[in-house]
Amino acid sequence: MVIAFISPLHVMAGNHDVVTAKFKVNGVCAKCKKRIEEAAYIKGVKYAGWDVDSHQLTLKYDSSKTSPDLILGSIAKAGHDAGNIKATQADYDKLPSCCRYRDGVKIH
């Protein structure tokens, strides 16, 4: 009985570090969505969802394990400008031609 009582308190205490945040991430299509969300799932990220139309990335992450800069840096490394972190030209150039958002391409 004591173990059942202590365990839920421990789980609840761990949720205090979970933060929800939104960032603008550039991309144009469903392939971008998959790449952005996969790049966002680093250690400590609980949820990452990117909306193609609004370019909004919604994150839920454990702030004791990661930070927005680490998450957005991972996305930038995948070729997408994320928040205040711009992808390098070399990383951007690795994107498929349909995903080149800087070139003004719009694919749905």
C-alpha positions as a Markdown table, in Angstrom:
| # | Residue | x | y | z |
|---|---|---|---|---|
| 1 | Met | 0.0 | 0.0 | 0.0 |
| 2 | Val | 2.9 | 2.4 | 0.8 |
| 3 | Ile | 4.5 | 1.8 | -2.6 |
| 4 | Ala | 1.3 | 2.5 | -4.5 |
| 5 | Phe | 1.0 | 5.8 | -2.6 |
| 6 | Ile | 4.6 | 7.0 | -3.1 |
| 7 | Ser | 4.9 | 6.1 | -6.9 |
| 8 | Pro | 2.1 | 8.5 | -8.1 |
| 9 | Leu | 3.7 | 11.3 | -6.1 |
| 10 | His | 7.0 | 10.7 | -7.8 |
| 11 | Val | 5.4 | 10.7 | -11.2 |
| 12 | Met | 3.5 | 13.9 | -10.5 |
| 13 | Ala | 6.7 | 15.6 | -9.2 |
| 14 | Gly | 8.5 | 14.8 | -12.4 |
| 15 | Asn | 5.9 | 16.6 | -14.5 |
| 16 | His | 6.7 | 20.0 | -13.0 |
| 17 | Asp | 9.7 | 20.3 | -15.4 |
| 18 | Val | 7.5 | 19.7 | -18.5 |
| 19 | Val | 7.3 | 22.9 | -20.5 |
| 20 | Thr | 5.0 | 23.6 | -23.5 |
| 21 | Ala | 6.4 | 26.1 | -26.1 |
| 22 | Lys | 5.8 | 27.2 | -29.7 |
| 23 | Phe | 8.3 | 28.2 | -32.3 |
| 24 | Lys | 8.2 | 29.2 | -36.0 |
| 25 | Val | 10.0 | 26.6 | -38.1 |
| 26 | Asn | 10.3 | 27.0 | -41.9 |
| 27 | Gly | 9.3 | 24.2 | -44.2 |
| 28 | Val | 6.8 | 23.6 | -47.0 |
| 29 | Cys | 5.4 | 20.1 | -47.1 |
| 30 | Ala | 4.6 | 16.8 | -45.4 |
| 31 | Lys | 8.2 | 15.6 | -45.9 |
| 32 | Cys | 9.3 | 18.7 | -44.0 |
| 33 | Lys | 6.8 | 17.9 | -41.3 |
| 34 | Lys | 8.3 | 14.4 | -40.8 |
| 35 | Arg | 11.9 | 15.7 | -40.9 |
| 36 | Ile | 11.2 | 18.6 | -38.4 |
| 37 | Glu | 9.3 | 16.4 | -35.9 |
| 38 | Glu | 11.9 | 13.7 | -36.1 |
| 39 | Ala | 14.8 | 16.2 | -35.6 |
| 40 | Ala | 12.9 | 17.7 | -32.6 |
| 41 | Tyr | 12.7 | 14.4 | -30.7 |
| 42 | Ile | 15.9 | 14.6 | -28.8 |
| 43 | Lys | 16.3 | 13.4 | -25.2 |
| 44 | Gly | 13.8 | 15.2 | -23.0 |
| 45 | Val | 11.3 | 16.0 | -25.7 |
| 46 | Lys | 7.8 | 14.5 | -24.9 |
| 47 | Tyr | 5.9 | 15.9 | -27.9 |
| 48 | Ala | 6.7 | 17.7 | -31.2 |
| 49 | Gly | 4.1 | 18.6 | -33.7 |
| 50 | Trp | 4.6 | 20.9 | -36.7 |
| 51 | Asp | 1.8 | 22.5 | -38.6 |
| 52 | Val | 2.5 | 22.9 | -42.4 |
| 53 | Asp | 0.2 | 25.9 | -42.9 |
| 54 | Ser | 1.1 | 28.0 | -39.9 |
| 55 | His | 4.8 | 26.8 | -39.6 |
| 56 | Gln | 4.2 | 26.5 | -35.9 |
| 57 | Leu | 6.1 | 23.8 | -33.9 |
| 58 | Thr | 4.5 | 22.9 | -30.6 |
| 59 | Leu | 6.9 | 21.3 | -28.2 |
| 60 | Lys | 6.5 | 19.6 | -24.8 |
| 61 | Tyr | 9.8 | 19.0 | -23.2 |
| 62 | Asp | 11.4 | 18.3 | -19.9 |
| 63 | Ser | 13.4 | 21.5 | -19.1 |
| 64 | Ser | 15.7 | 19.5 | -16.7 |
| 65 | Lys | 16.9 | 17.4 | -19.7 |
| 66 | Thr | 16.9 | 19.8 | -22.7 |
| 67 | Ser | 16.4 | 23.3 | -23.8 |
| 68 | Pro | 14.8 | 25.2 | -26.7 |
| 69 | Asp | 18.2 | 26.0 | -28.1 |
| 70 | Leu | 19.2 | 22.3 | -28.2 |
| 71 | Ile | 15.9 | 21.3 | -29.8 |
| 72 | Leu | 15.9 | 24.1 | -32.4 |
| 73 | Gly | 19.6 | 23.4 | -33.1 |
| 74 | Ser | 18.8 | 19.8 | -33.9 |
| 75 | Ile | 16.1 | 21.0 | -36.3 |
| 76 | Ala | 18.4 | 23.5 | -37.9 |
| 77 | Lys | 21.0 | 20.8 | -38.4 |
| 78 | Ala | 18.3 | 18.9 | -40.4 |
| 79 | Gly | 18.1 | 22.0 | -42.7 |
| 80 | His | 15.2 | 24.0 | -41.3 |
| 81 | Asp | 15.4 | 27.5 | -39.9 |
| 82 | Ala | 14.0 | 27.1 | -36.4 |
| 83 | Gly | 13.1 | 29.9 | -34.1 |
| 84 | Asn | 16.1 | 32.2 | -33.9 |
| 85 | Ile | 18.5 | 29.5 | -35.2 |
| 86 | Lys | 19.1 | 29.5 | -38.9 |
| 87 | Ala | 20.2 | 26.4 | -40.7 |
| 88 | Thr | 23.6 | 26.6 | -42.3 |
| 89 | Gln | 23.7 | 26.8 | -46.1 |
| 90 | Ala | 25.3 | 23.4 | -46.2 |
| 91 | Asp | 22.5 | 21.8 | -44.1 |
| 92 | Tyr | 19.8 | 23.6 | -46.1 |
| 93 | Asp | 21.4 | 22.4 | -49.4 |
| 94 | Lys | 20.9 | 18.8 | -48.2 |
| 95 | Leu | 17.1 | 19.2 | -48.3 |
| 96 | Pro | 15.2 | 17.6 | -51.2 |
| 97 | Ser | 14.3 | 20.2 | -53.9 |
| 98 | Cys | 10.6 | 20.1 | -52.9 |
| 99 | Cys | 11.6 | 21.2 | -49.4 |
| 100 | Arg | 13.6 | 24.3 | -50.3 |
| 101 | Tyr | 11.6 | 26.9 | -48.4 |
| 102 | Arg | 14.1 | 29.7 | -49.0 |
| 103 | Asp | 13.6 | 29.3 | -52.8 |
| 104 | Gly | 9.9 | 30.2 | -52.6 |
| 105 | Val | 8.6 | 26.8 | -53.4 |
| 106 | Lys | 5.1 | 26.0 | -52.1 |
| 107 | Ile | 3.9 | 22.4 | -52.2 |
| 108 | His | 0.9 | 20.9 | -50.3 |
